[in-house]
Amino acid sequence: MKLSKKGISIAAFALGACVFVSTALADLAVGTGYDRLKAASKHTAAQLVSELGNYTIEARYTIKSNTSVLHELNSVIKFDAANQATEETNTTLLGNGEVSTGYNYRDKERMIWKSSYDEKYYVTEYNQEWNSHDRVFNPFEQEGAAEVERIIDAVIGNLKDQVQVDEVAGGGVTYSGSLSEVQVPALINAVASFGVKQMLVDQGRIVRDYDIPKLASDVFVKRVTGMAVEDEAGLISHFTGELILSGKDEAGNLNDFTVSAIFSLVDVGTTSVTAPDLTNVTVESIGGSGFSSMHEGTYRNDIVKEENGALVKIGERTLIISSIDGNDISGSYFEKVQPEYLDEYGEEYNFTFEHTLTSSNSMNFFTYTNSKGEEEQAQLQLSSPGGVYLQLNIQIMNDHSYQFNDRPYDNGDFRRVFEE
């Protein structure tokens, strides 16, 4: 799947917001309803990972600024555990009217993808078998999940009467509810306010490109609504949710920022995954990492901070990919911060790297040495044409999760420099 980097960044925020909506809905369903919804969610997660032979997930994420659609992503993902294969199609609508499409097929031996940016099908042959369930993991079994669950249970407070639980004729349950701004706990409002303002600072370029009103003050959760359907088999088969954040821009005007999501689990037991026909089409073979020699070059992004009600560029990050030979990649990275901001920014990273990226290292982690002589982990991935994503100072928790060790004004989105 290939999306524009704007789409990827906003879609990532949408996913985070959808998790918040899901949590808020769960918070509404205290008592019997809460217990039933939580049990159904755990049962569904376990079934998706290891029990269901095949199924399809349909999803739509929409983000609006006031009444304007900034981003809409429609995705259909088919899973076939028996044949260890997945197939994904997606369509992305951006606020400027641009429409992009993507296709991705994956089985034990290869990955095939295509986007609307060109007519080629890109093929990666694996050097070892791949398990389709590597793409699906149970969040309830991850490290720290039990602690997060206890925190959620503890902060639900007096929301227990807000949920509606309805039995469905023929089996199944519908859970629904909503929170107004006066019902949202202060803790959630504080976290939401910080998260949104931080995102707008980190994604300053996206804010400019989309002409998004900057929520400068008084950010709060205006409304949360959600609905989940548990089918007769005890699976969460459908979910809709909407989160509306409101806040004042720098001119004192009130603006709404809306994230909505729809998920459906369909065609359980009847989903068929089929490899694309590559006859009479243009095919390009790519190494296991997805990188090829065309990605050699210089990439940059700005170091941006919020200062006195404005976004200020205080430096630059530069990534140079000097050589790609198959899966062997080498290059250098350095940061340059304006002298007056060095004390608050801290260490300027400056290192070279050589690494082999393989299909067994699906997250493309590699090791580098910082200026103190300490080894740290980084992640390097392709994004849109002309873009890569680099995240430094990563702590790997297990095969499915890792965490970032925050650095000031972090931003991993890099764009290719074609002209100096």
C-alpha positions as CSV (number, residue, x, y, z in Angstrom):
1,M,0.0,0.0,0.0
2,K,1.3,3.4,-0.9
3,L,-0.3,6.6,0.4
4,S,0.9,10.2,0.2
5,K,2.8,11.0,3.3
6,K,0.2,13.6,4.3
7,G,-2.3,10.7,4.2
8,I,-0.1,8.4,6.3
9,S,0.5,11.0,8.9
10,I,-3.2,12.0,9.2
11,A,-4.3,8.4,9.1
12,A,-2.0,7.6,11.9
13,F,-3.6,10.3,14.0
14,A,-7.0,8.9,13.0
15,L,-6.1,5.5,14.3
16,G,-5.1,7.0,17.6
17,A,-8.3,9.0,17.8
18,C,-10.4,5.9,17.0
19,V,-8.7,4.0,19.8
20,F,-9.8,7.0,22.1
21,V,-13.4,6.7,20.7
22,S,-13.4,3.0,21.3
23,T,-12.1,3.5,24.9
24,A,-14.7,6.2,25.5
25,L,-17.5,3.9,24.3
26,A,-16.2,1.1,26.6
27,D,-16.1,3.7,29.4
28,L,-19.8,4.3,28.9
29,A,-20.7,0.6,29.3
30,V,-20.0,0.2,33.0
31,G,-21.3,-2.7,35.0
32,T,-23.0,-5.6,33.1
33,G,-22.7,-3.8,29.8
34,Y,-19.1,-2.9,30.3
35,D,-18.2,-6.4,31.3
36,R,-20.0,-7.9,28.3
37,L,-18.5,-5.4,25.8
38,K,-15.0,-6.0,27.2
39,A,-15.4,-9.8,27.1
40,A,-16.7,-9.6,23.5
41,S,-13.7,-7.4,22.5
42,K,-11.3,-9.9,24.0
43,H,-13.0,-12.8,22.4
44,T,-13.0,-11.1,19.0
45,A,-9.3,-10.2,19.2
46,A,-8.4,-13.8,20.1
47,Q,-10.5,-15.2,17.2
48,L,-9.0,-12.9,14.6
49,V,-5.5,-13.9,15.6
50,S,-5.7,-17.6,15.9
51,E,-9.2,-19.1,15.3
52,L,-11.0,-17.7,12.3
53,G,-9.9,-19.3,9.0
54,N,-10.7,-16.3,6.8
55,Y,-12.5,-13.0,7.1
56,T,-12.7,-9.5,5.7
57,I,-12.3,-6.2,7.5
58,E,-13.8,-3.1,6.0
59,A,-12.9,0.3,7.4
60,R,-13.4,4.0,6.8
61,Y,-11.6,6.8,8.6
62,T,-12.7,10.4,8.0
63,I,-11.1,13.6,9.4
64,K,-12.8,17.0,9.1
65,S,-11.7,20.5,10.0
66,N,-15.0,22.3,10.7
67,T,-17.1,21.1,7.7
68,S,-14.2,20.5,5.3
69,V,-13.0,16.9,4.7
70,L,-9.3,16.8,5.1
71,H,-8.8,13.1,4.6
72,E,-10.9,10.0,4.0
73,L,-9.4,6.5,3.8
74,N,-11.5,3.5,2.7
75,S,-9.8,0.2,3.1
76,V,-10.8,-3.5,2.6
77,I,-8.5,-6.1,4.0
78,K,-9.0,-9.9,3.3
79,F,-7.3,-12.5,5.5
80,D,-6.9,-16.2,4.6
81,A,-5.1,-17.9,7.5
82,A,-5.3,-21.4,5.9
83,N,-3.3,-20.2,2.8
84,Q,-1.3,-17.6,4.7
85,A,-2.4,-14.8,2.5
86,T,-3.8,-11.3,2.7
87,E,-5.1,-8.9,0.1
88,E,-5.8,-5.2,0.7
89,T,-7.3,-2.4,-1.4
90,N,-7.6,1.2,-0.4
91,T,-8.8,4.5,-1.7
92,T,-7.7,7.8,-0.1
93,L,-9.4,11.2,-0.7
94,L,-7.4,14.3,0.3
95,G,-8.8,17.7,1.1
96,N,-7.4,19.2,-2.1
97,G,-9.5,16.8,-4.1
98,E,-6.6,14.4,-4.9
99,V,-7.6,10.7,-5.0
100,S,-5.1,7.9,-4.7
101,T,-5.5,4.1,-4.7
102,G,-3.4,1.3,-3.4
103,Y,-3.3,-2.5,-3.6
104,N,-1.3,-5.0,-1.7
105,Y,-1.2,-8.8,-1.8
106,R,0.9,-11.0,0.4
107,D,1.4,-14.7,0.9
108,K,4.1,-17.0,2.3
109,E,6.5,-16.4,-0.6
110,R,6.0,-12.9,-1.9
111,M,4.4,-9.5,-1.6
112,I,2.9,-7.6,-4.6
113,W,1.8,-4.0,-4.5
114,K,0.6,-1.3,-6.8
115,S,-0.5,2.3,-6.4
116,S,-2.1,4.9,-8.6
117,Y,1.2,6.8,-8.8
118,D,2.4,4.5,-11.6
119,E,1.3,1.5,-13.7
120,K,3.9,-0.9,-12.3
121,Y,3.3,-3.9,-10.0
122,Y,6.2,-4.2,-7.5
123,V,7.1,-7.7,-6.3
124,T,9.2,-8.8,-3.4
125,E,10.2,-12.4,-3.0
126,Y,10.8,-13.5,0.5
127,N,13.9,-15.4,1.7
128,Q,11.8,-17.1,4.4
129,E,8.2,-18.0,4.9
130,W,5.9,-15.3,6.2
131,N,3.0,-15.9,8.6
132,S,-0.2,-13.9,7.7
133,H,-1.0,-13.5,11.4
134,D,2.2,-11.5,11.9
135,R,0.0,-8.6,10.6
136,V,-2.7,-9.3,13.3
137,F,-1.9,-9.4,17.0
138,N,-4.0,-9.4,20.1
139,P,-3.7,-6.0,21.9
140,F,-5.0,-7.6,25.1
141,E,-2.0,-9.9,25.3
142,Q,0.6,-7.2,24.8
143,E,3.0,-6.1,27.6
144,G,1.3,-3.6,29.8
145,A,-2.2,-4.4,28.6
146,A,-3.5,-5.5,32.0
147,E,-2.2,-2.3,33.6
148,V,-3.9,-0.1,30.9
149,E,-7.2,-2.1,31.4
150,R,-7.1,-1.4,35.2
151,I,-6.5,2.3,34.5
152,I,-9.5,2.5,32.2
153,D,-11.6,0.7,34.8
154,A,-10.5,3.2,37.4
155,V,-11.2,6.4,35.6
156,I,-14.7,5.6,34.3
157,G,-16.2,7.3,37.3
158,N,-20.0,8.1,37.1
159,L,-20.5,7.3,33.4
160,K,-22.1,3.9,34.2
161,D,-25.7,5.1,33.3
162,Q,-24.9,6.5,29.9
163,V,-24.7,3.3,27.9
164,Q,-27.6,1.6,26.2
165,V,-27.5,-2.2,25.8
166,D,-30.1,-3.8,23.5
167,E,-30.6,-7.4,22.8
168,V,-31.0,-8.1,19.1
169,A,-33.7,-10.5,17.8
170,G,-32.1,-13.8,16.8
171,G,-29.0,-13.3,19.0
172,G,-26.4,-10.6,19.5
173,V,-26.2,-7.3,21.4
174,T,-26.0,-3.7,20.4
175,Y,-24.0,-1.3,22.6
176,S,-24.5,2.5,22.1
177,G,-23.8,5.7,23.9
178,S,-22.6,9.3,23.8
179,L,-20.8,11.8,25.9
180,S,-21.3,15.5,25.8
181,E,-18.6,18.0,26.8
182,V,-19.8,18.3,30.3
183,Q,-19.7,14.5,30.8
184,V,-16.1,14.0,29.6
185,P,-13.7,13.5,32.5
186,A,-11.2,16.3,33.0
187,L,-8.3,13.9,32.7
188,I,-9.4,12.8,29.2
189,N,-9.9,16.5,28.2
190,A,-6.4,17.3,29.4
191,V,-4.8,14.4,27.5
192,A,-6.8,15.2,24.3
193,S,-5.8,18.9,24.5
194,F,-2.1,18.1,24.9
195,G,-2.2,15.4,22.1
196,V,-3.8,17.6,19.5
197,K,-1.7,20.6,20.2
198,Q,1.5,18.4,20.1
199,M,0.4,16.8,16.8
200,L,-0.1,20.3,15.2
201,V,3.3,21.3,16.3
202,D,5.0,18.1,15.1
203,Q,3.1,18.2,11.8
204,G,3.6,21.9,11.0
205,R,4.1,21.2,7.3
206,I,0.8,19.3,7.1
207,V,-1.0,22.1,8.9
208,R,0.3,24.6,6.4
209,D,-0.5,22.4,3.3
210,Y,-4.1,21.7,4.5
211,D,-4.7,25.2,5.8
212,I,-5.9,23.7,9.1
213,P,-6.9,26.3,11.8
214,K,-4.4,25.9,14.6
215,L,-6.1,25.1,17.9
216,A,-4.1,27.3,20.1
217,S,-6.2,27.3,23.4
218,D,-9.2,25.9,25.2
219,V,-9.0,22.6,23.5
220,F,-11.7,20.1,24.8
221,V,-13.6,17.1,23.8
222,K,-17.0,18.4,22.5
223,R,-18.7,15.1,21.9
224,V,-18.0,11.4,21.7
225,T,-20.5,8.9,20.2
226,G,-20.2,5.2,19.5
227,M,-22.0,2.1,18.7
228,A,-20.8,-1.5,18.6
229,V,-22.6,-4.7,17.5
230,E,-21.9,-8.1,18.9
231,D,-23.2,-10.9,16.7
232,E,-24.7,-14.2,17.7
233,A,-21.2,-15.8,17.7
234,G,-20.0,-13.3,20.3
235,L,-17.8,-11.3,17.8
236,I,-17.8,-7.5,17.5
237,S,-19.0,-7.4,13.9
238,H,-19.5,-3.6,13.5
239,F,-18.3,-0.4,15.1
240,T,-19.0,3.3,14.4
241,G,-17.5,6.1,16.4
242,E,-17.1,9.9,16.2
243,L,-14.9,12.2,18.2
244,I,-15.2,16.0,18.0
245,L,-12.5,18.2,19.5
246,S,-13.1,21.9,19.7
247,G,-10.8,24.8,20.5
248,K,-9.9,28.4,19.8
249,D,-7.5,29.4,17.0
250,E,-5.0,32.2,17.4
251,A,-7.7,34.7,16.4
252,G,-10.0,33.5,19.2
253,N,-12.4,31.8,16.8
254,L,-13.9,28.4,17.8
255,N,-13.1,25.5,15.5
256,D,-14.2,21.8,15.4
257,F,-11.9,19.0,14.5
258,T,-13.8,15.7,13.9
259,V,-12.5,12.2,13.6
260,S,-14.9,9.4,12.6
261,A,-14.4,5.7,12.0
262,I,-16.5,2.7,10.8
263,F,-15.3,-0.9,11.0
264,S,-17.0,-4.0,9.9
265,L,-16.1,-7.7,10.2
266,V,-17.7,-9.5,7.2
267,D,-17.5,-12.6,5.1
268,V,-16.3,-14.8,8.0
269,G,-15.6,-18.3,6.5
270,T,-16.3,-17.2,2.9
271,T,-13.5,-14.8,2.2
272,S,-11.3,-15.7,-0.7
273,V,-7.8,-14.2,-1.3
274,T,-6.5,-14.3,-4.9
275,A,-3.1,-13.3,-6.2
276,P,-3.2,-10.7,-9.0
277,D,-2.6,-11.8,-12.6
278,L,0.7,-10.4,-13.6
279,T,0.4,-11.4,-17.2
280,N,0.8,-8.5,-19.7
281,V,1.6,-6.0,-16.9
282,T,4.8,-4.2,-16.0
283,V,6.5,-5.8,-13.0
284,E,9.5,-4.6,-11.1
285,S,11.3,-6.8,-8.5
286,I,12.2,-5.1,-5.2
287,G,14.5,-6.4,-2.5
288,G,13.1,-7.7,0.8
289,S,13.2,-4.3,2.4
290,G,11.4,-2.5,-0.4
291,F,14.4,-0.1,-1.0
292,S,16.2,0.0,-4.4
293,S,18.9,2.2,-5.9
294,M,16.3,4.8,-6.9
295,H,16.0,5.7,-3.2
296,E,19.6,6.8,-2.9
297,G,19.8,10.6,-2.2
298,T,19.4,13.3,0.4
299,Y,16.3,13.6,2.6
300,R,15.4,16.5,5.0
301,N,12.8,17.8,7.4
302,D,12.5,20.9,9.5
303,I,12.9,21.0,13.3
304,V,9.9,23.1,14.4
305,K,8.8,24.3,17.8
306,E,5.9,26.4,19.0
307,E,7.0,29.8,20.4
308,N,5.0,32.8,21.4
309,G,1.9,31.6,19.5
310,A,3.8,30.8,16.3
311,L,5.5,27.8,14.6
312,V,9.3,28.5,14.4
313,K,11.9,26.6,12.4
314,I,14.9,26.1,14.8
315,G,16.9,23.7,12.7
316,E,17.1,20.8,10.1
317,R,17.5,17.1,10.1
318,T,19.3,15.5,7.1
319,L,19.3,11.8,6.1
320,I,21.7,10.8,3.3
321,I,21.1,7.3,1.8
322,S,24.4,7.0,0.0
323,S,24.3,3.4,-1.3
324,I,21.7,0.7,-1.7
325,D,22.9,-2.7,-3.1
326,G,20.1,-5.2,-2.8
327,N,19.2,-5.2,0.9
328,D,22.4,-3.6,1.9
329,I,21.9,0.1,2.8
330,S,24.4,2.6,4.1
331,G,24.4,6.3,4.7
332,S,24.6,9.1,7.3
333,Y,22.4,11.3,9.5
334,F,22.9,14.6,11.1
335,E,21.0,17.4,12.8
336,K,21.8,21.2,12.8
337,V,20.1,23.3,15.4
338,Q,20.4,27.1,15.7
339,P,22.8,27.9,18.6
340,E,20.2,29.8,20.7
341,Y,18.1,26.6,20.9
342,L,20.8,24.0,21.6
343,D,20.3,24.0,25.4
344,E,16.6,23.1,25.2
345,Y,17.1,20.7,22.2
346,G,19.9,18.8,23.7
347,E,22.2,16.4,21.8
348,E,22.5,16.8,18.0
349,Y,22.6,13.4,16.5
350,N,25.4,12.7,13.9
351,F,26.2,9.2,12.8
352,T,26.8,6.9,9.8
353,F,25.2,3.5,9.4
354,E,25.5,0.3,7.4
355,H,22.8,-2.3,7.6
356,T,21.2,-5.2,5.8
357,L,17.4,-4.9,5.6
358,T,15.7,-8.2,5.0
359,S,12.1,-9.5,4.9
360,S,12.7,-11.2,8.3
361,N,13.2,-7.7,9.7
362,S,9.8,-6.5,8.6
363,M,10.0,-3.3,10.7
364,N,13.4,-2.4,9.3
365,F,15.1,-1.8,12.7
366,F,18.8,-1.1,12.7
367,T,21.4,-0.2,15.2
368,Y,23.5,3.0,15.3
369,T,25.9,4.6,17.7
370,N,25.1,8.1,19.2
371,S,27.7,10.7,20.1
372,K,28.1,9.3,23.5
373,G,29.2,5.9,22.1
374,E,26.0,4.3,23.1
375,E,24.1,1.9,20.8
376,E,20.5,2.7,20.0
377,Q,17.8,1.3,17.7
378,A,16.2,3.1,14.7
379,Q,13.6,2.3,12.2
380,L,13.8,3.2,8.5
381,Q,10.8,2.7,6.1
382,L,9.6,3.9,2.8
383,S,6.5,6.1,2.7
384,S,5.2,7.9,-0.4
385,P,7.3,8.5,-3.5
386,G,10.0,10.8,-2.5
387,G,9.6,10.2,1.2
388,V,11.0,8.0,3.9
389,Y,10.2,7.6,7.6
390,L,13.0,7.5,10.2
391,Q,12.5,7.1,13.9
392,L,15.4,7.2,16.3
393,N,16.0,6.0,19.8
394,I,13.5,3.2,19.8
395,Q,13.1,0.6,22.6
396,I,11.9,-2.7,21.3
397,M,9.5,-4.4,23.7
398,N,8.7,-7.6,21.8
399,D,8.0,-9.0,18.3
400,H,4.9,-6.8,18.0
401,S,5.5,-3.7,20.0
402,Y,8.1,-1.0,20.6
403,Q,8.1,2.5,22.1
404,F,9.8,5.8,21.2
405,N,12.0,7.5,23.7
406,D,10.9,11.1,23.2
407,R,13.3,13.6,21.8
408,P,12.5,17.4,21.6
409,Y,10.3,18.3,18.6
410,D,10.6,14.9,17.1
411,N,9.5,14.3,13.5
412,G,10.3,11.2,11.4
413,D,8.9,12.4,8.1
414,F,11.6,13.0,5.5
415,R,11.3,14.3,2.0
416,R,13.7,13.8,-0.9
417,V,15.8,16.9,-1.8
418,F,15.9,17.2,-5.6
419,E,17.3,20.7,-5.8
420,E,19.6,22.5,-3.4
